[in-house]
Amino acid sequence: MGTSAVDLGPRLAVALAALTVLAAAAGRLSGLGQDRPVAVAAVRATVQLAAVSAVLLVVVRSLVLSALFVLLMVGVAAVTAAGRATGLALRSAGAARRVGTAAVPVLVGAVPVVGLVLAGGTVPLRGEAVVPVAGILVGGAMTATSLAGRRLREELAVRRGEVEAALALGLVRRDAVHEVLRPAAATALVPPLDQTRTVGLVTLPGAFVGVLLGGGTPVQAGATQLLVLLGLLAAQVTAVWTTVELAARGRLLPDVPR
């Protein structure tokens, strides 16, 4: 079967520009005020993907370079998750500690899944396979960490008194945070759970479409997408669990009552 990948050329450039204008116009006309962020995000994505695509032409030829590139992904994911979870800028005091802490759920979520997939031989131990699979899982763990941390922070602002009351009743901080805040963190799992439940019925996610565009059969596309979805689900559940534990021990959010 021949490839049906997206054709590079003027038509692609026109389509991308039109999609950006459509998204920006919707952000403006809706009153959400997101026209500028949409445009900036589109330009950043274009520049970043062009640069990454050029780098990957070299990186994927070497397992060592591929591993280093994955570590770079983890670093960027940790910086992003730390900012989202704590609401603090990277330049503020204690950034190194926050980023290091945010890296823990990202790694705890992604590493076991990547290891399991590679050890089982499901994905070949080659750069062109390892980098995209690791990137998907690191990205999923980052999103779960960001959402769970942000929900914990927001819930703490509203229900701080309940946590303090639980502490006054004799509960240790970990148990007090679990009792009051853990249900809020679980909402970070709604997107991956909904995506997994509705796959094939509502959406055909990226891995499925990517395999088809690359010339694979629908069966191969379905198997690949199932592997990605279940791997993401495992990584994200573990990342949320770890985020809650770190917050309960006062290591992620700086203002958890003692």
Buried (B, 14 or more C-beta within 10 A) or exposed (E): EEEEEEEEEEEEEEEEEEEBBEBBEEBBEEEEEBBEEBBEBBEEEBEEEEEBEEEBEEBBEEEEBBBEBBEEBBBEBBBBBBBBBBEBEEEEEEBEEBBEBBBBBBBBBBBBBBEEBBEEEBBEEEBEBBBBBBBBBBBBBBBBBBBBBBBBBEBBEEBBEBBBBBBEEEBEBBEBBBBBBBEBBBEBBEBBEEBBEEBEEEEBBEBBEBBBEBEBEEEBBBBBBBBBBEBBBBBBBBBBBBBBBBBBEBBBBEEBBE
